[in-house]
């Protein structure tokens, strides 16, 4: 199973904000985003933001994961708010 803590350490910077439970996907490859988002949404209690930047591809990946797990969300400007 994919481990978010190991991934964050390997990336060399904090992606998951422990204070707000937000997830910043800047610099994350599209191929890694699905698993990273899935683990984050299953381990954290909404509401929180997933920062996607303005990549339509990244936003679609995040939305597919949220729909797959029946999470409600709102589109923001460069981020998605998980409710």
Secondary structure by P-SEA (a helix, b strand, c coil): cccaaaaaaaaccccccccccbbbcccccccaaaaaaaaaaaaccccccccccccaaaaaaaaaaaaaabbbbbbcccbbbcc
